[in-house]
C-alpha cells in the first residue's frame, strides 16, 4: 500500500538527493512533496512549477520578489513558478514541507 501520511520527523531524517537541498518524500503525477531544511543560508533559484511551503518549525523572513514578510510555524507560503524567492534571517530549526505542482511555467487563470 502506498503511504499517505508522512511524518515531519521521518522527513527530517531523509537523505537529500544529489545536487538538491531537499529530500523527495513522495510524488504523484506532476506533484512532488519534499522536505526542505536549509542551514545558515537559502540558495534557492526560481523553480519551474508553482509551489507551496508549509512551515513545520522555525521562523524568520521570507522574500518573494520584492516583498519581505515574517513567517512562523504553521504558516503556508505560495510562490508562483519563475518568481525569485528565499528564506532570510531564519532560525536554526527551520523545517518546511514543499509541494511542487502543476505544469512547467505554472498554472495561469
C-alpha positions in Angstrom: 0.0 0.0 0.0 1.3 3.4 -0.9 1.8 5.6 2.2 -0.5 8.5 2.5 0.6 10.0 5.9 4.1 11.5 6.1 5.6 12.4 9.4 7.8 15.5 9.6 10.2 13.7 12.0 10.7 11.0 9.3 11.1 13.5 6.5 13.7 15.4 8.5 16.0 12.4 8.5 15.5 11.6 4.8 18.7 11.8 2.7 19.0 14.7 0.3 19.0 14.0 -3.4 22.4 14.5 -5.1 22.6 18.2 -6.2 19.5 19.2 -4.3 18.9 20.9 -1.0 15.8 19.0 -0.3 14.6 15.4 0.1 11.9 14.0 -2.1 9.3 12.3 0.2 6.5 11.5 -2.3 5.4 12.2 -5.8 2.4 11.5 -8.0 1.9 12.9 -11.5 3.2 16.5 -11.6 3.2 16.8 -7.8 6.2 16.4 -5.6 6.2 16.6 -1.8 9.7 17.5 -0.5 11.3 18.3 2.9 13.5 21.4 3.0 15.6 22.5 6.0 18.3 25.0 4.9 21.1 25.8 7.3 22.5 29.3 7.6 21.7 30.4 4.0 19.0 29.6 1.5 20.4 29.5 -2.0 17.2 28.7 -3.9 16.7 29.8 -7.5 13.3 30.3 -9.1 11.5 27.0 -9.8 9.6 26.0 -13.0 6.5 24.8 -11.1 4.2 26.6 -8.7 5.0 25.7 -5.1 3.6 25.9 -1.6 5.7 25.8 1.6 4.1 24.7 4.9 6.3 25.8 7.8 6.6 23.0 10.4 9.2 24.6 12.6 11.2 27.8 12.8 10.6 31.4 12.0 12.2 34.2 10.0 11.5 36.3 7.0 10.5 35.2 3.5 11.4 37.1 0.4 9.2 36.7 -2.7 10.1 39.0 -5.5 10.4 42.5 -3.8 8.3 41.5 -0.8 9.8 40.5 2.6 7.4 39.2 5.2 7.7 37.4 8.6 6.7 33.7 8.8 6.5 31.1 11.6 5.5 27.6 12.3 2.0 26.8 10.9 2.2 29.3 8.0 1.7 28.4 4.4 3.6 30.3 1.7 2.7 30.3 -2.0 5.2 31.1 -4.8 4.3 31.1 -8.4 6.6 29.5 -10.9 9.6 31.6 -12.0 9.4 34.1 -9.1 12.7 34.7 -7.2 12.3 33.7 -3.5 14.2 32.6 -0.4 14.1 32.3 3.3 16.0 35.0 5.1 17.1 35.6 8.7 15.6 32.3 9.7 16.1 30.2 12.9 18.3 27.2 13.1 15.3 24.9 13.5 13.6 25.8 10.2 11.9 22.8 8.6 9.3 23.1 5.8 7.2 20.9 3.6 7.4 21.9 0.0 4.8 21.0 -2.6 5.7 21.5 -6.2 2.7 21.0 -8.6 1.2 21.7 -11.9 2.7 22.3 -15.4 6.1 23.7 -16.1 5.7 27.5 -16.1 3.0 27.4 -13.5 -0.8 27.5 -13.7 -2.4 30.6 -15.1 -6.0 31.8 -14.6 
